[in-house]
Amino acid sequence: MLLGGVRRLLLLTASIGGATLALSLLLALLAGASLRRSIAVGFYLVGSVLLLTGFFVGNRGVLRAEGDLDRPSLFFGFGRKRIRSATGEEQRESVHVSALVIGLGIALLILGTLADNERSLT
């Protein structure tokens, strides 16, 4: 079971990293910019967005909106809704998703640092 989880985590990291790499290369070619620098900036941007997303997911409160399908809400989902307390499982899931997204963000920031040719690690 643990080996399967590690495999899925590596697949997820490779998928997000590969998509970021492909988009960064495409944008570098269209803009005529340096390929390595564009790759580094792409990893920095996506990694930073993932870090912020993980932070906000992890800091959700214990209250959740209760879905009410009978009564349409005002302004495309914004409006009055019932509030309920999150279950223990929902709170654990929020922490786990936050840790996963923050970990992916850190991995992409590390890849960006390795790809950056304007900064040296030594």
RODOVEX-592338 format. One record per residue: residue number from 0; residue in three letters; z, x negated, y negated of N, C-alpha, C, O, CB in turn. Coordinates in steps of 0.05 Angstrom, whole numbers, plus 5000, padded with zeros to 4 digits. Glycine has a CB too. Example, Ala and Ser with C-alpha at 12.3 -4.5 7.8 and 13.67 -1.06 7.14 Angstrom:
2
+-----+---------+------+------+------+------+------+------+------+------+------+------+------+------+------+------+------+
| num | residuo |  n.w |  n.u |  n.v | ca.w | ca.u | ca.v |  c.w |  c.u |  c.v |  o.w |  o.u |  o.v | cb.w | cb.u | cb.v |
+-----+---------+------+------+------+------+------+------+------+------+------+------+------+------+------+------+------+
|   0 |     ALA | 5156 | 4736 | 5114 | 5156 | 4754 | 5090 | 5156 | 4736 | 5066 | 5169 | 4715 | 5066 | 5181 | 4774 | 5089 |
|   1 |     SER | 5142 | 4743 | 5045 | 5143 | 4727 | 5021 | 5157 | 4742 | 4999 | 5161 | 4732 | 4977 | 5114 | 4718 | 5012 |
+-----+---------+------+------+------+------+------+------+------+------+------+------+------+------+------+------+------+
//
This chain:
122
+-----+---------+------+------+------+------+------+------+------+------+------+------+------+------+------+------+------+
| num | residuo |  n.w |  n.u |  n.v | ca.w | ca.u | ca.v |  c.w |  c.u |  c.v |  o.w |  o.u |  o.v | cb.w | cb.u | cb.v |
+-----+---------+------+------+------+------+------+------+------+------+------+------+------+------+------+------+------+
|   0 |     MET | 5000 | 4983 | 5024 | 5000 | 5000 | 5000 | 5000 | 4983 | 4975 | 4986 | 4989 | 4956 | 5024 | 5019 | 5000 |
|   1 |     LEU | 5016 | 4961 | 4975 | 5017 | 4944 | 4952 | 4990 | 4929 | 4947 | 4981 | 4926 | 4925 | 5039 | 4923 | 4955 |
|   2 |     LEU | 4978 | 4921 | 4969 | 4952 | 4908 | 4967 | 4931 | 4926 | 4955 | 4914 | 4918 | 4940 | 4943 | 4898 | 4995 |
|   3 |     GLY | 4931 | 4952 | 4963 | 4913 | 4971 | 4952 | 4917 | 4975 | 4922 | 4898 | 4978 | 4907 | 4915 | 4998 | 4966 |
|   4 |     GLY | 4942 | 4975 | 4913 | 4948 | 4978 | 4885 | 4938 | 4954 | 4869 | 4928 | 4957 | 4847 | 4978 | 4982 | 4881 |
|   5 |     VAL | 4942 | 4930 | 4880 | 4933 | 4906 | 4866 | 4902 | 4906 | 4865 | 4891 | 4899 | 4844 | 4942 | 4881 | 4881 |
|   6 |     ARG | 4889 | 4915 | 4886 | 4860 | 4917 | 4886 | 4850 | 4937 | 4865 | 4831 | 4931 | 4851 | 4850 | 4926 | 4914 |
|   7 |     ARG | 4863 | 4960 | 4862 | 4855 | 4979 | 4842 | 4860 | 4969 | 4814 | 4845 | 4974 | 4796 | 4870 | 5006 | 4846 |
|   8 |     LEU | 4882 | 4954 | 4810 | 4888 | 4943 | 4784 | 4867 | 4922 | 4776 | 4858 | 4921 | 4753 | 4916 | 4930 | 4784 |
|   9 |     LEU | 4860 | 4905 | 4795 | 4839 | 4885 | 4790 | 4812 | 4898 | 4784 | 4797 | 4889 | 4767 | 4836 | 4866 | 4813 |
|  10 |     LEU | 4806 | 4920 | 4799 | 4781 | 4934 | 4794 | 4781 | 4947 | 4766 | 4761 | 4947 | 4753 | 4777 | 4956 | 4815 |
|  11 |     LEU | 4803 | 4959 | 4758 | 4805 | 4971 | 4732 | 4803 | 4950 | 4710 | 4789 | 4954 | 4690 | 4832 | 4985 | 4729 |
|  12 |     THR | 4816 | 4927 | 4713 | 4814 | 4905 | 4694 | 4785 | 4895 | 4692 | 4775 | 4890 | 4670 | 4833 | 4883 | 4701 |
|  13 |     ALA | 4773 | 4891 | 4715 | 4745 | 4882 | 4715 | 4726 | 4902 | 4703 | 4707 | 4894 | 4689 | 4736 | 4875 | 4744 |
|  14 |     SER | 4731 | 4928 | 4707 | 4714 | 4948 | 4696 | 4716 | 4949 | 4665 | 4696 | 4949 | 4651 | 4721 | 4976 | 4707 |
|  15 |     ILE | 4740 | 4949 | 4655 | 4744 | 4950 | 4626 | 4734 | 4924 | 4614 | 4721 | 4924 | 4593 | 4773 | 4954 | 4619 |
|  16 |     GLY | 4740 | 4901 | 4627 | 4731 | 4875 | 4617 | 4700 | 4873 | 4618 | 4688 | 4863 | 4599 | 4743 | 4853 | 4633 |
|  17 |     GLY | 4688 | 4883 | 4639 | 4659 | 4882 | 4641 | 4645 | 4900 | 4620 | 4625 | 4892 | 4609 | 4650 | 4891 | 4669 |
|  18 |     ALA | 4656 | 4924 | 4616 | 4644 | 4941 | 4596 | 4647 | 4929 | 4568 | 4629 | 4931 | 4552 | 4658 | 4969 | 4597 |
|  19 |     THR | 4670 | 4917 | 4563 | 4674 | 4904 | 4537 | 4655 | 4880 | 4534 | 4643 | 4876 | 4512 | 4703 | 4894 | 4534 |
|  20 |     LEU | 4652 | 4865 | 4554 | 4634 | 4842 | 4554 | 4605 | 4851 | 4549 | 4591 | 4839 | 4532 | 4635 | 4827 | 4580 |
|  21 |     ALA | 4596 | 4872 | 4563 | 4569 | 4881 | 4560 | 4564 | 4892 | 4532 | 4543 | 4886 | 4520 | 4563 | 4903 | 4580 |
|  22 |     LEU | 4583 | 4908 | 4521 | 4579 | 4918 | 4494 | 4580 | 4896 | 4473 | 4565 | 4897 | 4454 | 4601 | 4939 | 4488 |
|  23 |     SER | 4597 | 4876 | 4477 | 4599 | 4854 | 4459 | 4573 | 4838 | 4459 | 4564 | 4829 | 4438 | 4623 | 4836 | 4466 |
|  24 |     LEU | 4562 | 4833 | 4482 | 4537 | 4819 | 4484 | 4514 | 4834 | 4471 | 4498 | 4822 | 4457 | 4529 | 4813 | 4513 |
|  25 |     LEU | 4513 | 4860 | 4475 | 4493 | 4877 | 4463 | 4495 | 4876 | 4433 | 4475 | 4873 | 4419 | 4495 | 4905 | 4473 |
|  26 |     LEU | 4519 | 4879 | 4422 | 4523 | 4878 | 4393 | 4517 | 4851 | 4382 | 4506 | 4849 | 4359 | 4551 | 4886 | 4386 |
|  27 |     ALA | 4523 | 4829 | 4396 | 4517 | 4802 | 4387 | 4487 | 4798 | 4385 | 4477 | 4786 | 4366 | 4529 | 4781 | 4405 |
|  28 |     LEU | 4472 | 4808 | 4405 | 4443 | 4805 | 4405 | 4430 | 4821 | 4383 | 4411 | 4812 | 4370 | 4432 | 4814 | 4432 |
|  29 |     LEU | 4441 | 4845 | 4378 | 4430 | 4862 | 4357 | 4436 | 4851 | 4329 | 4420 | 4853 | 4311 | 4441 | 4890 | 4359 |
|  30 |     ALA | 4459 | 4839 | 4326 | 4467 | 4828 | 4300 | 4459 | 4799 | 4296 | 4460 | 4789 | 4273 | 4497 | 4831 | 4297 |
|  31 |     GLY | 4450 | 4786 | 4317 | 4443 | 4758 | 4315 | 4467 | 4739 | 4311 | 4465 | 4718 | 4299 | 4424 | 4754 | 4292 |
|  32 |     ALA | 4490 | 4747 | 4322 | 4514 | 4732 | 4319 | 4518 | 4714 | 4343 | 4503 | 4715 | 4363 | 4539 | 4751 | 4316 |
|  33 |     SER | 4538 | 4696 | 4342 | 4545 | 4678 | 4363 | 4555 | 4695 | 4387 | 4572 | 4713 | 4384 | 4567 | 4658 | 4354 |
|  34 |     LEU | 4545 | 4688 | 4411 | 4552 | 4704 | 4435 | 4582 | 4700 | 4441 | 4596 | 4720 | 4446 | 4535 | 4695 | 4458 |
|  35 |     ARG | 4592 | 4675 | 4442 | 4620 | 4671 | 4449 | 4639 | 4684 | 4429 | 4659 | 4695 | 4437 | 4625 | 4641 | 4451 |
|  36 |     ARG | 4632 | 4681 | 4404 | 4650 | 4693 | 4384 | 4650 | 4724 | 4386 | 4671 | 4736 | 4383 | 4641 | 4685 | 4355 |
|  37 |     SER | 4627 | 4735 | 4391 | 4625 | 4764 | 4394 | 4641 | 4774 | 4418 | 4654 | 4795 | 4417 | 4596 | 4773 | 4396 |
|  38 |     ILE | 4639 | 4759 | 4440 | 4654 | 4766 | 4464 | 4684 | 4765 | 4458 | 4699 | 4783 | 4466 | 4647 | 4747 | 4487 |
|  39 |     ALA | 4693 | 4744 | 4444 | 4721 | 4741 | 4438 | 4731 | 4763 | 4420 | 4752 | 4775 | 4425 | 4726 | 4714 | 4424 |
|  40 |     VAL | 4715 | 4770 | 4399 | 4723 | 4792 | 4381 | 4724 | 4818 | 4396 | 4741 | 4835 | 4391 | 4704 | 4793 | 4357 |
|  41 |     GLY | 4705 | 4823 | 4414 | 4705 | 4847 | 4430 | 4730 | 4850 | 4447 | 4742 | 4871 | 4448 | 4680 | 4849 | 4448 |
|  42 |     PHE | 4737 | 4828 | 4460 | 4762 | 4828 | 4476 | 4786 | 4832 | 4459 | 4805 | 4846 | 4466 | 4765 | 4802 | 4493 |
|  43 |     TYR | 4787 | 4819 | 4435 | 4809 | 4823 | 4417 | 4812 | 4852 | 4408 | 4833 | 4863 | 4408 | 4806 | 4804 | 4392 |
|  44 |     LEU | 4789 | 4864 | 4401 | 4790 | 4892 | 4391 | 4799 | 4911 | 4413 | 4817 | 4927 | 4408 | 4763 | 4900 | 4380 |
|  45 |     VAL | 4787 | 4909 | 4436 | 4794 | 4928 | 4457 | 4822 | 4923 | 4467 | 4837 | 4942 | 4473 | 4774 | 4926 | 4481 |
|  46 |     GLY | 4830 | 4898 | 4469 | 4858 | 4891 | 4477 | 4878 | 4902 | 4457 | 4899 | 4912 | 4465 | 4861 | 4861 | 4480 |
|  47 |     SER | 4872 | 4900 | 4431 | 4890 | 4910 | 4411 | 4892 | 4940 | 4411 | 4914 | 4951 | 4408 | 4881 | 4901 | 4383 |
|  48 |     VAL | 4870 | 4953 | 4415 | 4870 | 4983 | 4417 | 4887 | 4991 | 4442 | 4902 | 5011 | 4441 | 4842 | 4994 | 4419 |
|  49 |     LEU | 4884 | 4977 | 4464 | 4899 | 4984 | 4488 | 4929 | 4979 | 4483 | 4946 | 4995 | 4493 | 4890 | 4967 | 4512 |
|  50 |     LEU | 4936 | 4957 | 4469 | 4964 | 4953 | 4463 | 4976 | 4975 | 4446 | 4998 | 4985 | 4452 | 4968 | 4926 | 4449 |
|  51 |     LEU | 4961 | 4983 | 4426 | 4971 | 5005 | 4409 | 4973 | 5031 | 4424 | 4992 | 5046 | 4422 | 4952 | 5009 | 4384 |
|  52 |     THR | 4953 | 5037 | 4441 | 4954 | 5061 | 4457 | 4978 | 5061 | 4476 | 4992 | 5081 | 4479 | 4928 | 5064 | 4473 |
|  53 |     GLY | 4982 | 5038 | 4489 | 5005 | 5036 | 4507 | 5032 | 5040 | 4493 | 5050 | 5052 | 4503 | 5005 | 5010 | 4521 |
|  54 |     PHE | 5033 | 5029 | 4468 | 5058 | 5033 | 4453 | 5063 | 5062 | 4446 | 5085 | 5072 | 4450 | 5056 | 5017 | 4427 |
|  55 |     PHE | 5042 | 5076 | 4438 | 5046 | 5104 | 4431 | 5050 | 5122 | 4455 | 5065 | 5141 | 4454 | 5022 | 5114 | 4415 |
|  56 |     VAL | 5037 | 5116 | 4477 | 5042 | 5131 | 4502 | 5071 | 5127 | 4511 | 5084 | 5146 | 4520 | 5022 | 5123 | 4524 |
|  57 |     GLY | 5081 | 5103 | 4509 | 5108 | 5097 | 4518 | 5129 | 5108 | 4500 | 5152 | 5112 | 4509 | 5112 | 5067 | 4521 |
|  58 |     ASN | 5122 | 5114 | 4475 | 5142 | 5124 | 4457 | 5141 | 5154 | 4453 | 5151 | 5165 | 4433 | 5139 | 5111 | 4430 |
|  59 |     ARG | 5128 | 5168 | 4471 | 5128 | 5197 | 4470 | 5157 | 5207 | 4474 | 5172 | 5195 | 4489 | 5110 | 5210 | 4491 |
|  60 |     GLY | 5163 | 5227 | 4460 | 5190 | 5238 | 4462 | 5194 | 5254 | 4488 | 5176 | 5254 | 4505 | 5196 | 5256 | 4439 |
|  61 |     VAL | 5217 | 5266 | 4491 | 5223 | 5281 | 4515 | 5213 | 5310 | 4513 | 5217 | 5326 | 4532 | 5252 | 5281 | 4521 |
|  62 |     LEU | 5201 | 5318 | 4491 | 5191 | 5345 | 4488 | 5161 | 5346 | 4492 | 5146 | 5327 | 4484 | 5198 | 5356 | 4459 |
|  63 |     ARG | 5152 | 5367 | 4505 | 5123 | 5370 | 4511 | 5115 | 5398 | 4502 | 5131 | 5417 | 4502 | 5117 | 5366 | 4541 |
|  64 |     ALA | 5090 | 5401 | 4494 | 5079 | 5427 | 4487 | 5073 | 5442 | 4513 | 5063 | 5431 | 4532 | 5053 | 5425 | 4470 |
|  65 |     GLU | 5080 | 5467 | 4513 | 5075 | 5483 | 4537 | 5049 | 5497 | 4533 | 5045 | 5511 | 4513 | 5098 | 5504 | 4541 |
|  66 |     GLY | 5031 | 5495 | 4552 | 5004 | 5507 | 4550 | 5006 | 5537 | 4552 | 5018 | 5548 | 4571 | 4986 | 5496 | 4571 |
|  67 |     ASP | 4995 | 5551 | 4533 | 4995 | 5580 | 4533 | 4965 | 5589 | 4531 | 4954 | 5589 | 4509 | 5012 | 5592 | 4509 |
|  68 |     LEU | 4954 | 5596 | 4553 | 4926 | 5603 | 4554 | 4921 | 5632 | 4545 | 4898 | 5638 | 4538 | 4916 | 5600 | 4582 |
|  69 |     ASP | 4941 | 5649 | 4544 | 4937 | 5676 | 4536 | 4932 | 5679 | 4506 | 4917 | 5696 | 4497 | 4961 | 5693 | 4544 |
|  70 |     ARG | 4945 | 5662 | 4490 | 4943 | 5664 | 4461 | 4929 | 5639 | 4450 | 4938 | 5617 | 4454 | 4971 | 5667 | 4448 |
|  71 |     PRO | 4906 | 5643 | 4437 | 4892 | 5619 | 4426 | 4908 | 5607 | 4404 | 4920 | 5621 | 4388 | 4864 | 5627 | 4417 |
|  72 |     SER | 4907 | 5581 | 4402 | 4922 | 5567 | 4381 | 4905 | 5565 | 4356 | 4880 | 5568 | 4357 | 4931 | 5539 | 4390 |
|  73 |     LEU | 4917 | 5561 | 4334 | 4904 | 5560 | 4309 | 4891 | 5532 | 4305 | 4902 | 5512 | 4315 | 4923 | 5565 | 4286 |
|  74 |     PHE | 4869 | 5531 | 4292 | 4856 | 5506 | 4284 | 4851 | 5487 | 4307 | 4859 | 5464 | 4307 | 4874 | 5492 | 4264 |
|  75 |     PHE | 4837 | 5496 | 4327 | 4827 | 5479 | 4349 | 4850 | 5464 | 4364 | 4848 | 5440 | 4367 | 4807 | 5459 | 4339 |
|  76 |     GLY | 4870 | 5478 | 4372 | 4892 | 5466 | 4387 | 4916 | 5460 | 4371 | 4938 | 5454 | 4382 | 4882 | 5441 | 4400 |
|  77 |     PHE | 4914 | 5461 | 4344 | 4938 | 5456 | 4327 | 4949 | 5483 | 4319 | 4933 | 5501 | 4312 | 4930 | 5439 | 4303 |
|  78 |     GLY | 4974 | 5485 | 4319 | 4986 | 5511 | 4312 | 5012 | 5514 | 4327 | 5024 | 5494 | 4337 | 4967 | 5534 | 4319 |
|  79 |     ARG | 5022 | 5538 | 4328 | 5048 | 5543 | 4341 | 5045 | 5543 | 4371 | 5027 | 5556 | 4382 | 5060 | 5569 | 4331 |
|  80 |     LYS | 5062 | 5528 | 4384 | 5062 | 5527 | 4413 | 5091 | 5526 | 4422 | 5109 | 5519 | 4406 | 5046 | 5502 | 4424 |
|  81 |     ARG | 5096 | 5534 | 4446 | 5123 | 5532 | 4457 | 5129 | 5503 | 4464 | 5111 | 5488 | 4472 | 5126 | 5550 | 4481 |
|  82 |     ILE | 5154 | 5496 | 4462 | 5163 | 5468 | 4468 | 5181 | 5470 | 4492 | 5197 | 5488 | 4495 | 5178 | 5456 | 4444 |
|  83 |     ARG | 5178 | 5450 | 4510 | 5195 | 5447 | 4533 | 5204 | 5418 | 4536 | 5191 | 5400 | 4525 | 5181 | 5458 | 4558 |
|  84 |     SER | 5224 | 5414 | 4552 | 5233 | 5387 | 4558 | 5215 | 5375 | 4580 | 5207 | 5389 | 4598 | 5263 | 5386 | 4566 |
|  85 |     ALA | 5210 | 5349 | 4578 | 5194 | 5336 | 4598 | 5211 | 5332 | 4623 | 5235 | 5328 | 4621 | 5183 | 5309 | 4588 |
|  86 |     THR | 5199 | 5334 | 4646 | 5213 | 5329 | 4671 | 5217 | 5299 | 4675 | 5205 | 5283 | 4661 | 5198 | 5342 | 4695 |
|  87 |     GLY | 5234 | 5293 | 4693 | 5239 | 5264 | 4698 | 5214 | 5250 | 4708 | 5209 | 5227 | 4701 | 5261 | 5261 | 4719 |
|  88 |     GLU | 5198 | 5264 | 4724 | 5173 | 5253 | 4734 | 5153 | 5248 | 4711 | 5140 | 5227 | 4711 | 5160 | 5272 | 4754 |
|  89 |     GLU | 5152 | 5266 | 4692 | 5134 | 5262 | 4669 | 5143 | 5238 | 4652 | 5127 | 5223 | 4642 | 5134 | 5287 | 4651 |
|  90 |     GLN | 5169 | 5235 | 4649 | 5179 | 5212 | 4634 | 5174 | 5186 | 4648 | 5166 | 5166 | 4635 | 5209 | 5215 | 4629 |
|  91 |     ARG | 5177 | 5185 | 4674 | 5171 | 5161 | 4690 | 5141 | 5154 | 4688 | 5133 | 5131 | 4685 | 5180 | 5164 | 4719 |
|  92 |     GLU | 5125 | 5175 | 4691 | 5096 | 5171 | 4689 | 5088 | 5160 | 4662 | 5070 | 5143 | 4660 | 5081 | 5197 | 4695 |
|  93 |     SER | 5100 | 5170 | 4641 | 5094 | 5160 | 4614 | 5101 | 5130 | 4611 | 5085 | 5115 | 4599 | 5110 | 5176 | 4593 |
|  94 |     VAL | 5123 | 5122 | 4623 | 5130 | 5093 | 4622 | 5111 | 5077 | 4639 | 5104 | 5055 | 4630 | 5159 | 5089 | 4631 |
|  95 |     HIS | 5104 | 5087 | 4662 | 5085 | 5072 | 4679 | 5057 | 5069 | 4667 | 5045 | 5048 | 4668 | 5083 | 5085 | 4706 |
|  96 |     VAL | 5048 | 5091 | 4655 | 5021 | 5090 | 4642 | 5022 | 5070 | 4619 | 5003 | 5055 | 4614 | 5012 | 5118 | 4633 |
|  97 |     SER | 5044 | 5071 | 4604 | 5047 | 5053 | 4581 | 5047 | 5024 | 4590 | 5033 | 5007 | 4578 | 5073 | 5059 | 4566 |
|  98 |     ALA | 5061 | 5018 | 4611 | 5062 | 4990 | 4622 | 5034 | 4982 | 4631 | 5026 | 4959 | 4627 | 5082 | 4988 | 4645 |
|  99 |     LEU | 5020 | 5000 | 4644 | 4993 | 4993 | 4654 | 4974 | 4987 | 4631 | 4960 | 4967 | 4631 | 4982 | 5016 | 4671 |
| 100 |     VAL | 4974 | 5004 | 4611 | 4956 | 5001 | 4588 | 4963 | 4976 | 4572 | 4945 | 4962 | 4563 | 4956 | 5026 | 4570 |
| 101 |     ILE | 4989 | 4971 | 4568 | 4997 | 4947 | 4554 | 4989 | 4922 | 4569 | 4980 | 4902 | 4558 | 5027 | 4947 | 4548 |
| 102 |     GLY | 4993 | 4923 | 4596 | 4985 | 4900 | 4612 | 4955 | 4895 | 4611 | 4946 | 4872 | 4609 | 4993 | 4905 | 4641 |
| 103 |     LEU | 4939 | 4916 | 4611 | 4910 | 4912 | 4608 | 4903 | 4901 | 4581 | 4885 | 4884 | 4578 | 4895 | 4939 | 4612 |
| 104 |     GLY | 4917 | 4910 | 4560 | 4912 | 4900 | 4533 | 4918 | 4870 | 4531 | 4904 | 4855 | 4519 | 4928 | 4915 | 4513 |
| 105 |     ILE | 4941 | 4862 | 4543 | 4948 | 4834 | 4543 | 4927 | 4817 | 4558 | 4920 | 4795 | 4550 | 4976 | 4829 | 4555 |
| 106 |     ALA | 4918 | 4828 | 4581 | 4898 | 4813 | 4597 | 4872 | 4809 | 4580 | 4860 | 4788 | 4581 | 4891 | 4828 | 4623 |
| 107 |     LEU | 4864 | 4830 | 4566 | 4840 | 4827 | 4549 | 4844 | 4808 | 4526 | 4826 | 4794 | 4518 | 4831 | 4854 | 4539 |
| 108 |     LEU | 4868 | 4808 | 4514 | 4874 | 4789 | 4493 | 4873 | 4760 | 4503 | 4863 | 4742 | 4489 | 4901 | 4795 | 4480 |
| 109 |     ILE | 4882 | 4756 | 4527 | 4881 | 4730 | 4540 | 4852 | 4722 | 4545 | 4844 | 4699 | 4540 | 4897 | 4729 | 4566 |
| 110 |     LEU | 4836 | 4740 | 4555 | 4807 | 4735 | 4558 | 4793 | 4728 | 4532 | 4776 | 4711 | 4531 | 4793 | 4758 | 4572 |
| 111 |     GLY | 4801 | 4743 | 4511 | 4790 | 4737 | 4485 | 4797 | 4709 | 4475 | 4781 | 4696 | 4463 | 4799 | 4758 | 4465 |
| 112 |     THR | 4822 | 4701 | 4480 | 4831 | 4675 | 4472 | 4816 | 4653 | 4487 | 4808 | 4633 | 4476 | 4861 | 4672 | 4477 |
| 113 |     LEU | 4811 | 4658 | 4513 | 4796 | 4639 | 4529 | 4766 | 4637 | 4521 | 4754 | 4616 | 4522 | 4798 | 4646 | 4558 |
| 114 |     ALA | 4755 | 4659 | 4512 | 4727 | 4660 | 4504 | 4722 | 4650 | 4475 | 4700 | 4643 | 4468 | 4717 | 4688 | 4507 |
| 115 |     ASP | 4743 | 4649 | 4459 | 4740 | 4642 | 4431 | 4734 | 4612 | 4428 | 4751 | 4596 | 4436 | 4765 | 4650 | 4415 |
| 116 |     ASN | 4711 | 4605 | 4417 | 4705 | 4577 | 4414 | 4713 | 4566 | 4387 | 4711 | 4542 | 4382 | 4675 | 4573 | 4417 |
| 117 |     GLU | 4723 | 4583 | 4369 | 4732 | 4574 | 4343 | 4762 | 4566 | 4343 | 4771 | 4553 | 4325 | 4728 | 4595 | 4322 |
| 118 |     ARG | 4776 | 4573 | 4364 | 4804 | 4566 | 4366 | 4808 | 4550 | 4392 | 4796 | 4556 | 4412 | 4822 | 4591 | 4367 |
| 119 |     SER | 4824 | 4530 | 4390 | 4829 | 4513 | 4413 | 4857 | 4517 | 4423 | 4876 | 4520 | 4406 | 4824 | 4483 | 4407 |
| 120 |     LEU | 4861 | 4517 | 4449 | 4888 | 4520 | 4460 | 4903 | 4494 | 4461 | 4927 | 4494 | 4465 | 4887 | 4532 | 4487 |
| 121 |     THR | 4890 | 4472 | 4456 | 4903 | 4446 | 4458 | 4910 | 4435 | 4430 | 4921 | 4414 | 4427 | 4887 | 4426 | 4472 |
+-----+---------+------+------+------+------+------+------+------+------+------+------+------+------+------+------+------+
//
